[in-house]
Amino acid sequence: MLSSLGLLCSCAGHQSLICSRSNILVPPSIYNSNYYSLFISRHKSPSRFRKKANWAPVIMERVDSKEKLYTRMRLWEFPDQYVVEPTQGSSGTCLAISRVDGSMNLIEELPQLTSVRAPKTQTIFGVVGMLKLLAGVYVLVITEQECVGSYLGYPIFKVSSLKVLPCDHSLKRSPMEQKKMETELSLLLSAAERTSGLYFSYDVNLTLNAQRLHSLGDESKLLPLWRQADPKFVWNNYMLESLIDNKLDQYLLPVIQGTFQNFQAAIGKDTIDVTLIARRCTRRTGTRMWRRGADSDGYVANFVESEQIVQLNGFTASFIQVRGSIPLLWEQIVDLTYKPKFEIVKLEEAPRVVERHFLDLRKRYGSILAVDLVNTHGSEGRLSEKYANAMQHIISEDVRYLHFDFHRICGHIHFERLSILFNQMEDFLRKNGYFLLNAKGEKIEEQLGVGRTNCIDCLDRTNVTQSMIGRKMLESQLRQIGVFAADDTISKHTQFDESFKILWANHGDDISIQYSGTPALKGDFVRCGKRTVQGILNDGWNALARYYLNNFCDGTKQDAIDLLQGHYIISVNRDMSPPSQKGGLEALAHNDFAQEIYYDADLNANGRRYRRNLSRLGRGQRPVAASVTHAPLLQQNFDQAKRRSYLPNFTGWAN
């Protein structure tokens, strides 16, 4: 059949047929049995195909296992539907998605072509999920990927490009107000296409660290990846719900947000492979000033699990650290000042919130050493004091608290004084160890506890501290494996030392960009081993950039994050009446039912008009402050805030 149709064009990874008579580019799979008769009837000389680009035969890759995720697909954009066609073999069924309402179903064959113009096609590498707004449904797909290394022998990919596919034809019949609202909300989805630090694997559960992955039972390992995954670290957890409901296991691709860094270096005759992975928790995700502290369930902002893995001579060693905001109900209300003051909300709830937070950590990691790096003076000191007081209720053999005033002891240049902190942590680290497998895959050591590090942002001071701890633990691992002598250190091996510094510097920058919008401060010390003039200048520039982003950009970004994570859901309500004002914003934030989206236009001190979106946050995501767009936070008591409904006919429903 292919010889009767013509030759195949392979260009930039896409294979197509080109008709010389009509000059129509015929996308892949148009030459299958469904299209053959139709195509021949429209082109009386089907053999007249001319050569373009590089000609090559069709190579179809198929995976027979029904549990295997599709790794490469072809997206067809028909007028009434999208069709995702697996290109891995002959047994895969296609996924059809209606462009009217987003409904999905599996089909055995591609639809019949109903027009002379061939549908647009594109290669995609995964379906991230689906999001429903007022009238339209929007599908996120991966259009570009990059292999960045391997995790325990399996390839890991970074998402280089995302695309949002609108299924919003029903919007044509919607009222004008609804169209306007849909347009504004759909603009938030552009943030999804710009989301940084997304990683995935088709073969291994990237949400679990090596120790947890090793402890999975045989039955669990046979489950699809999305069922093995820890939902706490699945960035697209909410967006996968529609695919899960439709039992589309082969399309369900768990994605994490964080970072993946890797290098190889030679020490003598040994080649060492070092990997550093960050997994960002999605329970209270957001931007720097708009997600602080904990919610009432104990989930904290900027919670990141960092796993450092070393592999050599068949051995695999893993060491875990975590970071997260101070687990109190506190906030910083953006008010155009350089450093807004800290506000602790419901101080009487502090012991309960702290207890919930550390209970979750103990269940997950074992013993916990909480290392607090904030200042002892000023507003940071007051916050640290409340944290220390709340910790006194839960201190035990399994939970310890250690305060280390980073700025007072290390200043801005003497970061080598972190050795003082390590000496205080050393007993805990030695007692709780790290995870180690021998060449046979047998467990030799197990990590029994983790260090939990925090400063205010859990970025700059935290990353310097964790890189120091990671260095010390890697040296300990290499001594046990037999690569290092008793007095050997990483700094004695120049190439290895430089690569390790860059590893942790990039790690810190990626985490910081996701939370604050800029690379980490103090990164020159991590990258170069000392403070530099250029590094100090960069810190000044990044600090100013953070100020601008906090006040003028991050509100919109926060709304987009909340939308993607399902922290508020938009639906239609014709009878929109304002909620009770009793108890103010905090009471409404804990309401398990509905809350309207409000619009409030006020003039700030400079006379500038802002727009404010008040978002309802769902289960497990109940911050003290609501999400706000381009503006200082709405006052916590609705009685004191001028209000009018954002759009009178629409309501945000809690999930």
N, C-alpha and C positions, 0 to 999 in steps of 0.2 A: 504493500500500500504506500509506503513512504517513497518508493521509487516512482510511483505514478504521480505523486504529488509534487515531487521536486526534492531539492537539497535542503539541508538545515543550516541555519546561520547561528553561529555561537559568538556572541559579543558581550563582553563585560559580565559574563556569568549567566547570560540569558540566551536560550536557544529559540530561534524563530524561523519561520518560512516567509519568503518574500516573493510575491507574485509580480512578474515583470510587466504584465499587461496593465494591471490596475495600480501597480506600485504600492500595494497594501502589505504592510508588515503583519504577518499572521503569527500571533503569539503561540507559545508552546501548548500542546495538547489540542490545538484546533484541528489537528490532522487525525484525531481519533475517530472511532466509528460513528459517534454522534454527529460530528461535523462534516464527515467526508461527503455524504450525498448532497448536503446543503451547499457546501463550499464548491463542489463540482458544478452544481446547477447555476451558480452565480458567476462562475469563471469558466467559459467554454473551452479554454485551453489550459487545463490544470498543469500541464507539463511545462508551461512557460514560467519557470522560476529562475531568477538570476541570482548570481552569487554576490553576497555582500559580506564584508568582514572575513572571519575565519570559519571555514566550513568544518563541521564535525558531526559524527553520528550521535544519535540520541543515547545518553547513558542514564538509565533509570535506576536509582538506588532504592531498594525496598527493605523494610525490616518486617519480618513475618510475625515477630512476637507482638501480641496485642497489648502487652504492658509497656512496650517501648514507646517513649515520647517521639513524636515526629520532630526531626531536626531541620528539615528544609521543606518549605511549602511554596506553592504558587498561589498568589492572591489574584482572583479574577473579579473585576469590578463590572458586573452587569447592571443594566439600568434599574432593576428592581431588587437586586440582592448582591451580596458579596459571596464568593465561593472560595474556600480555602482548600486547595488540592495538595495532598501529600505527594512528594516527588521521590519517595524512597523505594517504591516498588509497585506491584500491581494489585496488592490486596487492600490498600488503604481506602477507606471511604472518605468522601469529601464533606466538609462542613459548610452548610449554606446558612447565611445570616440575612434575614430580611432587612432591606433598607427602609422599610415602612415603620416597623415596630421593634426590630432587633431580635425577633424570634429566631431560634436556631433549630436545625435538624440535620441529620446525616443523610447524604444521598449517595447512591452507588455510582452514578454517572454525572458528568457535567451537563447543565441544561442545554437545550437546543438554541443555536444562534438565531436570533430573530431580526437581525439587521445586517446590512452589508458591512458596516463598520465593526471591526473586531473589538471585543471588550479589552479594556486596559488591563495589563497584567504586571505583576511585580513579585519578585522573590522575597519571602519573609522567613524568619527563623523562629517564630514563636508567637502565640497569642497570649498577651499579658492579662487580658481580662476585659470586662464590660462594665460600663457605668451608665446608669439611667438618670436623666435629668427630668425636666417637666414633661416634654412631649417626645423628646428624642432619646435614643440609646446610642452610646459611643463605644466603639471597640478599639482597644489599643493593641497594636502589633509591633513586633521587632523587625525593623527593616534593614538594620546593619548591626553586625556583631564583630567582636575581636577576641581571639583566643589569647588569654593573658597568662596562662600557665596551667598547672595541674594541681589538684587537691587529692592526695592519697592515690595518685596514679590516674585520676580521671580529669579530662580537659575542663577548664573553667573559661567561661565567656563573659565579656563585658558588653553591655548594651551600648552601642555607639549611636543608634538612632531609633527613635520611636515614632510611630505615626498614629494619629487618631482618625478612625473611620466613622463618619457620622451616619447614623441610621435615623434620619429625621424627616422623612418624606411626609409623615403625618402632621408635621408642623405647619404645612401649607393650609390645613383646615383649622388651625388654631386661631384664637383671637389675637388681635394686635399686641395687647399687653403681654400675653404669654410668649409671643414671638420675641418681643423685646427682652423679656426676662431670660428666655432660652439663649439668646445671643450673648447676653452678659455673662451668664453662667458658663457657656461653652468656651468663652475666652479664657476662663480659669484653666480649662483643660490644656491650653498651650503650655502651662507650667509642667504638665506631665511629659510633654515632648522634650523639655529641657532638664528633666530630673537627672542629677548626676549620681554616679556611684552605684549603678545597678548591675548585678552579677547573677549568673545562673549556670546550671549544669544540666545536661540531659541524662547524666548517668549516676550522679552521686547526690545525696542529700546535703546541700551546702548550708542548710540552716542549723545543722548539728555539728558540734566540735568533734574532734577525733575520738575522744573518750566516750562521749554519748553515742557516737556512731558505732563504735566497737561493741558497746553493750546492748545494741539492738538485738532482739531475738530473731531467729531464722524466719519466723512467720512475718515479722514486721518488715524484714528486708525484701520480702516478696511483694509487698504492697506497692502501689504507684507512689511516685515521689511525693506528690502533694499530700498523701495520707501519712507518710513518714515525717513530713516536715513539722517543725515547731512553729505554730502560727504566730508566735511572738516575734519571730524574725522574718516572716514572709511579707515583703513590701506590698505585694498585690493580693493579699489575703482576701480583702473585701471584694475586689474586682473579679475574683475567681468564682464567686458564689453562683453566678448564672451558669457557668460551665460545669460546676459541680452538680447543680440541680439537673442538668441535662446529661450527666454521666459521660462526659467527654474526657475520659482519663488520658487519652493519648495527646490531647491538646493542653492539658493542665500543667503549666510550667511555673513552679515556684521561683520567685525572684527575690533576692535580698538586696538591701541597700547597705552600703558600707564601703569597703575597699579591699583590694587583693593585690599584694605586693610579693615579689619573688626574686631571688637571685641565687646564683651558684658561684662558689669560690673553691679554690684548691688550697688545701693545707697539707703540705708534704705530698704524699701519694693519694690522699683522700680528697674526693670531691664532695663538698657539702652543699645541700640544697636547703635553703631557708625560705619559709613562706610566712607572711603575716596577713591575717584576715581580720576584718572588722565586720561585725554583724550588728546593725542598728535595730533596736527594739521599736516596734510600730505602735505600742500601746499609748505613748504620749509623745508622738513625733511632732516636730515643728521647727520653728526658727528661734533664734537666740532670745530675743526679748519677749516673744509671744508664747513661749513654752518654758516656764521656769518651775522648779520645785517638783512637788508630787501632786497627784490627784487624791481623792478620798480613798481610793483602793490601794494606794501605795505605789503606783506606777510613776516613775520619775522621767523627767525630760532628759534628752540626750543620753539615754542609756545605751551603751555600746559594749559588746563583748569582743575582746581582742584575743586572738589565738595565734601564738607563735609556734611554728612547726619546723623541726629540723629532721632531715632524712639523710642518712649515709650508711654505707656498708650493710644495708638491709634493715637498720634500726630506724624507728620512727618515734620522735619525742614531741610532745605537745604541752604547752604551758598557757594557761588562761588567766587573763586579768579582765576586770570590768570597770567601767566608769559610769557615773550618773549624777544628776543634780542632787543637791541636798534634799533629803526626803521629808520636807515640811511643806505645808500649804503656804507658799510665799510667791511673790511676784514683783516685777519691776514695771511700773506703768510708764509707757513711753510718753514723755512730755516735752520733747525737744531739748532737754538738758543733756549734757554729755554723759553723765552717770546718774540715771534716775534712782531714787532712793528705794531700798528694799522694804517691802511691806509684808509682814507675816499675818496671815488670815487664820482665824479660829485657832489660836495658840493652844486652847484646851484640847484640840484634836491631835496635837503633835505626837504624844506617846502612841496613840492608836495607829496613826499613819506610819510612823517609823516601825512599829511592830509588824504591821502588814508587809511593809517593804522587805524587811530582813527575814521574815518568815518565808517569803517567796524565794529569796536568795539562798537561804539554807536548804530548802527543798531541792533547789536546782544545782547548787555548787558545794554544799557541805559547810565547813567552817568559814567564817567571814572576818576579815580584818578591814575595818573601815578607816581609811586614811584621809583625813581632812586637811587640806592644804591652805585654807583661807586665812586671812589676816586675823590677828587677835584684837585689833583696834578698829574704831570706826564702825560703819554700818555692817561691814563683813564680820567684824568681831561679835556684834550683837546677834547676827544670824548664826554664827558658829556656836555661840554660847547656848542658844535655844536648842540647837542640834545636839550638843554635848549633854544637855540636861535631859532631853528626850531619850538619848541612848542609855542613860543610867538605868532605865527601867528594863532593859533587855540584855545588858551586859552579862555574859556567861562564858563558859569555856569555849563555846562555839562561836560567840560573837564578841569581838573586841573593837575598841575605838581608840584611835591614835591621832592626836592633833600635831601638825607640823606647820609652823608659820613660815611658808616658803619665802615670802618677800623679806621678812625680818632676818632670816638665817642666811639665805642665798643672795639677797639683794637682786640686782639686775645683771650681775656678771659672774658671781661666784657660785655657779651651779655645781661645781665639784663638791660643795658641802652637802649635797644630797647623800653622800656616804654616811652622814650622821643618821639620816632617815633609814637607810638600808640596814645599818647596825641595829636599829630598833625593830625592824621587820624581820631580820634574818632568822630568828628562832621559829617564827610562824611559817616562813617560806620553806625552811628546811623540814619542819614537821609535816607540812601538807604536801610538799613535793610537786611532782609533775607526772604526766602520763607517758609511759614508755613501752614500746613493743619491740621484741627482738626480731631477728631475721625470719623466724618461723611464724610471725604474727601473733606470738604469745605475749600476754600482758605481764610485764615485769614490775612496773610501778604504776600507781594510780594517784591522781591529784585529788586530795581530800578537802581542799578549801581554796578560796581565792582572795586576793586583795581587791578591795573596792576603793577606788581613788576618786576624789572630787576636789575641784576648786569652785569658783563661782560658775564659770561657763563649762567646766570640765573639758577644756580644750588645751590651753597653752601650758600652764603649770602642770596639768595632769599628764600631757604628752611627754614633757621632759622627764617627769618622774617615772612614768611607765616604761619609757625607753631605757632608763637606767636599770630598772628591775628586770626587764627583758634581757638586757646584756648580762647581768649577773647570773640569771637562771640558765641562759644558753651556755655560759662558761661551765656551770655546774654539770649540765647535760653532757657536754663534750668531754669533760673529765671522766664521767661515769662510763661513757661509751669507749673511752680509751684513746681519743684523738688528742686531747690536751694532757699535759703533765700537771702535777699538783700546783705548780706556780705559774702555769701558762695563762695568758689572758688574750682576749680578742684584740686588744690594742697592739699586741706584739706582731700581729699579722696585718700588714698595711692594707692589702687589697680587700681582705675580709672585713677589716675595720671600716673602711670607707663604704663598702657596700651595705654594711649593717646600719651605719648612720643614715644613709640615703633611704634605706628601707623604712626606718621609723619616722624620718622627716616627711616622706611622702604619705605615710600612714596618717600622721597628724594633720597634714595639710588637707587631705581628702575629707577627714571627719569634720574639720573646721569649716571647710567650704559648704558642706551640707547643712551645718547648723547656723553659722554666722555669715556665710557668703564670701569670706576671705580665707586665705591660708592662715595657718596657725602663727601666733606671735612666738617669739623666742625660738623660732625654727632654725636659726643659724647655729645655735648651740647643738641641737640634735643633729644637724646636717654636717657641721664642721668641727664639733667638739669644743667650740669656744664662741664667745660673743664677738661679733664683728661690727664695724661702723656701718656697713651696708645693711646688715641685719637689723640694727637699731633704727636706721632710716626706713627700712621696709615695715618695721613694726609701727612706726608713726603713721605711715601711709595707710596701712591696713586698719589701724584704729579709727582713723577718720572715715575710711570706707565703711566700716561697721556702723558708725554713727549715722551715716547717710542711709544705709540699707535698713537699719532698725526703724528709722523714723518715716521713710518715704516708700519703701519697697516691700518690706517683710510682711506687712499686714495682708496684702494681696496674696503673697506667696503662702501665708498661713491658711488663708481661706481655700486656696487651691489644694493644699495638702489635706486639709480636713475633708474636702469634697472627695478626693481620691481614696482616702482611708475610710470613708463611710462614717465619719464622725458627725456629719449632718447629711440628711437626705432630703431632697426637694420633692414636693408633691403638690397637687392642686387642691385648694380648699376655697370654695366660693363664698363661704360664710366665715370671713376672717374677723375675729374679734380679739382685741388685745388680751394677753394672759393676765392673771391676777398680779398686782404689783406687790403683794404681801411678801415680805422677806427679801425683796431686792433680787439682784442678779444671781447671787449664790443659790437662792432657793429655786430659781428657774433653771439654773444649770443642772440641778439634781432632779428635775422633773423627768419622769420616765415616759412622758407622753409627747405632747407637741409644743413647739415654740415657734412663733413667727420669725421671719427675717425682717429686721427693722432698718430703716434708713433714717439717719439723723444728720442734718447739715447745720453745723455751727461754725462760728468764726473763732479762730484761735487768737492768741495774743498779737500775731502779726497780720490779722485780718484775712487769713487764707481760709478758704472753704474746703472742708474735708468731707469725704463720704465714709460712712461707717457701716459695716455689716456685723450684725450680731448673730453668731452661729450657734445652733444647738449642738451639743456634743453628746455622743452616745455612750453606751455601756463601756466601762473601763477607761473612758476618756472624759473626765469631769474636772477640768482645771478651774481654778478660782476665777480666772479672767477669761472672757469670751474672745473669739477671734475678731480682729478689727482690721478694716482696710484703710490704709493711708491716713491713719489718724491716731491721736491719743485715745486711750481706752474709754469706753462709755462709763459713766459713773455707775457705781455698784447698785445704787438705789434708783429704780426707774422713776420714782417720784421726783427725783432731782434732774432727770434728763428730759429734754424736749424730744418728743417722739412723734413720728408719723410712719405708717407702714411703708416698707420699701416698695412693694407692689401690692395693692389691696386684695388681690385674688389668690395669693400664693402663700403656702405655709411650708416651713421646714419641719419634717417629721423625724423624730429620733428613731434610731434603729433598735 
